[in-house]
Amino acid sequence: GVWRQTRALLFKNCLIKCRTKKSSVQEVLFPLFFLFWLILMSMMHPHRKYDEVANTDLGPLDTSVLVNFIIGYTPPTPVAREIMKKVAFDNFEDGLITEEYLSEEELEEASFLKPSNFVGVVFKDSMSYQLRFHDSIAMSSIYTESR
């Protein structure tokens, strides 16, 4: 019973493969072609291994660049105020000028009116933010990877 049906099915499949040689050859050669293509692409773009960077002292921060630097932020929540207070006074002796805005629209208007030393920070929640420069938006790099 079972052996006879299996043998008949195999014989039928062999007849089909012999009669359709073009498609049978394609079934074998296309995977080999794609495998060759993947190997070729991986050889053209090898993985780079970057060496470890030793810990070095970069020296003091040049605060002369940050003179009259304005950081605007929105929304004015207690968490945002605390973060901006730490940024302004804990890291710089003179402190940066921080301004809070009630909405993103006010922050955007201020960035157009202020000079090029204005940076806006839009807090999405307590863990994510967007930096807004005079002519562009920069996303935080938490979710991006280097190639």
N, C-alpha and C positions, 0 to 999 in steps of 0.2 A: 503494500500500500504506500507507505510514506517514502520508501526508497525509490519506488517506481515514479512517483510524482516529482520528487526532487530531481531525479535523473532526467525526466522529460522537461522540466523547467530549465535546467542547466543547458540541455541540448537546444531548446528554443532560444535561450539568450545567446548562445554561441552562434546560431544561425543568424540572428538579428545583427550581432556584431560583425559577422563576416559580410553580410549584405550591405551594411552601412559603414564602410571603412572610413569615409571622411569624418563622420561624427565620432567614430571610435578613436581615431587619431587625435582629433581635437580634444576629446576628454582626457587624453594622456598628456598632450603637449601644452595645453593652456595652463594647467597648474605648474608645470615645469618652467614655462616662460615667466609666469608671475613670480615664482621663487627666484629665478635668475635676476629678474628686475629688482626685487627687494634686496638681494645680496649686492647688486651693483649700486643701488642707492645708498645702502649703508656703508659701502666702501668709499663712496664719493663724499659723504658727510660723516666722518668718524666722530665718535664721542670724545669730547675733550675732558680730560681730568685736570682740574685746577688744583695746584698745590695749596697747602695750608698757609695762611698768612700769619706770621708771627705777631704777637701782641707788641705794639710799639706805642710809645708816648708821642702823641701828635702835637703836644705843646699847648699853650693857652689859646683860647679862642680870640680871634681878632675882633674885638667889639667895636672898633672904629667903623666897620661896615654897617653896624646896626644902630648908628646914631640916627635919631628921629625916625625910627622904624615903627610903623603902626600895624597892629594886628587887630582886626575887627572880628567879632565872633557872634554867632547866633545859634540857637535860641539862648537867651540869658537864664539858664537853669542853674541851680546851686552847684551841680557837678561841673558844668562848663566854667562857672566863675572860679571854682577851686583849681581846675586845671590851668586856666589862664593866669591865675595868681601865681601858681608854681612856675609857669613858663616865664612870666615877667620878672619875678623878684628872686626866685631861688637860683636861677642860672646866670643872671646878669646883675652886676652891682648897681648900675644906674637904673635898671629896669626898662622894659619896653613900654611903649604906649599901647594900652589895650582899650578897645572901645567895644561896647556891646550894642547889638542891634536887635530889634524886636522880630524882624522877619528877614528872609533871604532877599526880598526885593530891596529893602533898605540897605542891606549889606552890598548888594550889587550896585545900587546908585552911588553909594559912598566910594566903591572901588573905581567908578568912572570919574568921580569928582576929585579924588585924592591923587597925589603923585604916584610914581611907579614904586615907591617904597611901602605900599599898602598891600597886605595879604589878608584875605578873609578865610575864616575857618567856620565851616558849617558842621555842627555836631548832629549826626543822624541819630545816635543813641549814645550811651555812656562808653561804648567801645569802638565806634566808627565815626569817621569824619571825612570831609572833603576840604581840600585847600583850594581857594579861589584867588587866582592872580588877576592882574589888570585885564589880561586878554585871554585867559584860559582857565580850565578847571583841571586840577590834578587829584587823582584818586589816591587813597592811602594804599600802600603796597602790601597789605596783609595777605591778600589772596593771589598775588602774582608771583610767578616763579621766573627765574632766569632760564634761558634755554641752555 
